[in-house]
Amino acid sequence: MKKYFLSLAIMFLLCVNVVFAQKKTPEERADHQTKILTKSLTLNADQSKKAYDIHLAIDKQIDAVRQEAKGKKGGHHGKVKQLNKDRESQLIALLTPEQKTKYEKWQADRKEKREDKKNKKMKDDNDND
């Protein structure tokens, strides 16, 4: 019986380890982000390549900031926020005027969806009280 529980515990720990090990690399994140932008804004091949390079550089910097902040309390959020602002300004510089208009609308839609989701969660939390 002890061996059974020990085996079960080991299997559980291995499964948990696999789940936590599935964080995406900067390359995977950059690829995913670039695909979304390319589809949403109909980027051409050159713009898509430049967008990937921007995403990759920023994602690597963000990982470095997070790694440096590991075990410390706060402080890195401001740096990450600034890096994301830098990313956005670099990406906007790549876009045509039509794509910039699409981008602004796309961002506004995303913001609205996040706020709706946040408001729905708050409403659900209040209903459960």
Secondary structure, 3 states (H helix, E strand, C coil): CHHHHHHHHHHHHHHHHHHHCCCCCHHHHHHHHHHHHHHHHCCCHHHHHHHHHHHHHHHHHHHHHHHHHCCCCCCHHHHHHHHHHHHHHHHHHHCCHHHHHHHHHHHHHHHHHHHHHHHHHHHHHHHHC
